[in-house]
Amino acid sequence: MNAPLDLNTTIQDRFYEGERPLFALEHATLRDVRFYPGESALKHTQDLAIEHCNFMGKYPLWHSDRVSVAHSTFTVYARAAIWYTHHLQMRNCLIEAPKMFRAASHLTIEDTRFTSAGETLWNCRDVTLRRAELKGADYVFMNGVNLELEDVRLQGNYSFQDAHNVTIRNAHLDSKDAFWGTRDVTVYDSVIEGEYLGWHSYNLRLVNCTIRGAQPLCYATNLVMENCRLEDADLAFEYSAVDAEIVNEIVSVKNPQGGVIRAPRIGEIILDENCRNPGACRIETACEVAS
């Protein structure tokens, strides 16, 4: 079963186990193949099409290149499945294992469900994610670069920490401490729930978004909000430079660093002895302008 295989072949209705059963395989289609417990089943492979396969061993696709995976399952035992791999397309898959992608690039992932996505997609570049659901996704997308997400539902804290150049559309993010330390992130038409959103971010832009959670958007630089809602979001904008257009009442704003905040009404404006730059932020409501 573990003998070397010819190139340009199809492997179908087989099962493999143990360590490195298909090491350095090239130019092959794998269909209805089961990988039982073991390690590194497809390490250092390239030019593979994987269809309707089931992975139950660790580290199956490391240091691989030009791989497509469709209608396949990575069980909880297939942890840390795809690391140091480039030019991978995935669609219609079920991912039960954590730490799924690491130091990978040029990934396109579509119509895929992650049930335990903790520490997934770390240090990855050039990632497109469409029509996906990620649960248990603590620390997902850490240090990511060039990320595009659309129609994504994410539940997990500390998402996108220190990520750069991110575009998100039509998403629902349930994530405490999302977007900490990020640079050049734009989010359109999305809902973001969770306290401490966007602290220490640079060039964070939110368009037509709903924000829920305590103390959002503090210590931010060049923060832009266009046609956004802040719901149950108190003590907003502390020490932030902001250009914000908020369409509903803000519970409270505390010690903004500069810029302008527009809202129909603000329940409380806190400018205390710790305000670093008094008067630098203009606050406009329906009934008054304060600075």
LINWO-V938951 format. One record per pair of residues at least 6 apart in sequence whose C-alpha atoms are under 7 Angstrom apart, sorted by the first residue. I is the first residue (numbers start at 1). GAP is how many residues later the second one is. Records with the same first field share a line. If there is no record, write none. Layout:
# LINWO-V938951
I->GAP + GAP
This chain:
# LINWO-V938951
2->19 + 20
7->19 + 20 + 21
8->19 + 20
9->19 + 20
10->18 + 19 + 20
11->18 + 19 + 20
12->18 + 19 + 20 + 21
13->18 + 19 + 20
14->19 + 20
15->18 + 19 + 20
16->18 + 19 + 20
17->18 + 19 + 20 + 21
18->19 + 20 + 21
19->19 + 20 + 21 + 22
20->19 + 20 + 21 + 22 + 23
21->20
22->19 + 20
23->18 + 19 + 20 + 21 + 22
24->18 + 19 + 20 + 21
25->17 + 20 + 21
26->19 + 20 + 21 + 22
27->19 + 20 + 21
28->19 + 20 + 21
29->19 + 20 + 21
30->19 + 20 + 21
31->19 + 20 + 21 + 22
32->19 + 20 + 21
33->20 + 21
34->19 + 20 + 21
35->19 + 20 + 21 + 22
36->19 + 20 + 21
37->19 + 20
38->19 + 20
39->18 + 19 + 20 + 21
40->18 + 19 + 20 + 21
41->19
42->18 + 19
43->17 + 18 + 19 + 20 + 21
44->18 + 19 + 20
45->19 + 20
46->18 + 19 + 20 + 21
47->18 + 19 + 20
48->18 + 19 + 20
49->18 + 19 + 20
50->18 + 19 + 20
51->18 + 19 + 20 + 21
52->18 + 19 + 20
53->19 + 20
54->18 + 19 + 20
55->18 + 19 + 20 + 23
56->18 + 19 + 21 + 22
57->20 + 21
58->19 + 20 + 21 + 22 + 23
59->19 + 20 + 21 + 22 + 23
60->21 + 22
61->20 + 21 + 22
62->20 + 21 + 22 + 23
63->20 + 21 + 22
64->21 + 22
65->20 + 21 + 22
66->20 + 21 + 22
67->20 + 21 + 22
68->20 + 21 + 22
69->20 + 21 + 22
70->20 + 21 + 22 + 23
71->20 + 21 + 22
72->21 + 22
73->20 + 21 + 22
74->20 + 21 + 22 + 23
75->20 + 21 + 22
76->20 + 21
77->20
78->19
79->18 + 19 + 20 + 21
80->18 + 19 + 20 + 21
81->19 + 20
82->18 + 19 + 20
83->18 + 19 + 20 + 21
84->18 + 19 + 20
85->19 + 20
86->18 + 19 + 20 + 21
87->18 + 19 + 20
88->18 + 19 + 20
89->18 + 19 + 20
90->18 + 19 + 20
91->18 + 19 + 20 + 21
92->18 + 19 + 20
93->19 + 20
94->18 + 19 + 20
95->18 + 19 + 20
96->18 + 19 + 20
97->19 + 20
98->18 + 19 + 20 + 21 + 22
99->18 + 19 + 20 + 21
100->20 + 21
101->19 + 20 + 21
102->18 + 19 + 20 + 21 + 22
103->19 + 20 + 21
104->20 + 21
105->19 + 20 + 21 + 22
106->19 + 20 + 21
107->19 + 20 + 21
108->19 + 20 + 21
109->19 + 20 + 21
110->19 + 20 + 21 + 22
111->19 + 20 + 21
112->20 + 21
113->19 + 20 + 21
114->19 + 20 + 21
115->19 + 20 + 21
116->19 + 20 + 21
117->17 + 18 + 19 + 20
118->18 + 19 + 20 + 21 + 22
119->18 + 19 + 20 + 21
120->20 + 21
121->19 + 20 + 21
122->18 + 19 + 20 + 21 + 22
123->19 + 20 + 21
124->20 + 21
125->19 + 20 + 21 + 22
126->19 + 20 + 21
127->19 + 20 + 21
128->19 + 20 + 21
129->19 + 20 + 21
130->19 + 20 + 21 + 22
131->19 + 20 + 21
132->19 + 20 + 21
133->19 + 20 + 21
134->19 + 20 + 21
135->19 + 20 + 21
136->19 + 20
137->17 + 18 + 19 + 20
138->18 + 19 + 20 + 21
139->18 + 19 + 20 + 21
140->19 + 20
141->18 + 19 + 22
142->17 + 18 + 19 + 20 + 21
143->18 + 19 + 20
144->19 + 20
145->18 + 19 + 20
146->18 + 19 + 20
147->18 + 19 + 20
148->18 + 19 + 20
149->18 + 19 + 20
150->18 + 19 + 20 + 21
151->18 + 19 + 20
152->19 + 20
153->18 + 19 + 20
154->18 + 19 + 20
155->18 + 19 + 20
156->18 + 19
157->18 + 19 + 20 + 21
158->17 + 18 + 19 + 20
159->16 + 19 + 20
160->18 + 19
161->17 + 18 + 19 + 20 + 21
162->18 + 19 + 20
163->19 + 20
164->18 + 19 + 20 + 21
165->18 + 19 + 20
166->18 + 19 + 20
167->18 + 19 + 20
168->18 + 19 + 20
169->18 + 19 + 20 + 21
170->18 + 19 + 20
171->19 + 20
172->18 + 19 + 20
173->18 + 19 + 20
174->18 + 19 + 20
175->18 + 19
176->18 + 19 + 20 + 21
177->17 + 18 + 19 + 20 + 21
178->19 + 20
179->18 + 19 + 22
180->18 + 19 + 20 + 21
181->18 + 19 + 20
182->19 + 20
183->18 + 19 + 20 + 21
184->18 + 19 + 20
185->18 + 19 + 20
186->18 + 19 + 20
187->18 + 19 + 20
188->18 + 19 + 20 + 21
189->18 + 19 + 20
190->19 + 20
191->18 + 19 + 20
192->18 + 19 + 20
193->18 + 19 + 20
194->18 + 19
195->18 + 19 + 20 + 21
196->18 + 19 + 20 + 21
197->19 + 20
198->18 + 19 + 20 + 22
199->18 + 19 + 20 + 21
200->18 + 19 + 20
201->19 + 20
202->18 + 19 + 20 + 21
203->18 + 19 + 20
204->18 + 19 + 20
205->18 + 19 + 20
206->18 + 19 + 20
207->18 + 19 + 20 + 21
208->18 + 19 + 20
209->19 + 20
210->18 + 19 + 20
211->18 + 19 + 20
212->18 + 19 + 20 + 21
213->19 + 20
214->18 + 19 + 20
215->18 + 19 + 20 + 21
216->17 + 20 + 21
217->19 + 20
218->18 + 19 + 20 + 21 + 22
219->19 + 20 + 21
220->20 + 21
221->19 + 20
222->19 + 20
223->18 + 19 + 20
224->18 + 19 + 20
225->18 + 19 + 20
226->18 + 19
227->18 + 19 + 20
228->17 + 18 + 19
229->17 + 18 + 19
230->16 + 18 + 20
232->19
233->17 + 18
234->17 + 18 + 19
235->17 + 18 + 19
236->16 + 17 + 18
237->16 + 17 + 19
238->16 + 17 + 18
239->16 + 17 + 18
240->16 + 17 + 18
241->15 + 16 + 17 + 18
242->16 + 17 + 18
243->16 + 17 + 18
244->16 + 17 + 18
245->16 + 17 + 18
246->16 + 17
247->16 + 17
248->15 + 16
249->14 + 15 + 16 + 17
250->15 + 16 + 17
251->15 + 16 + 17
252->14 + 15 + 16 + 17
253->15 + 16 + 17
254->15 + 16 + 17
255->15 + 16 + 20
256->25
257->19 + 20 + 23 + 24
258->22 + 23
259->21 + 22 + 23
260->21 + 22 + 23
261->21 + 22 + 23
262->21 + 22 + 23
263->21 + 22
264->21 + 22
265->20 + 21
279->12
280->11
281->10
282->8 + 9
283->6 + 7 + 8
284->6
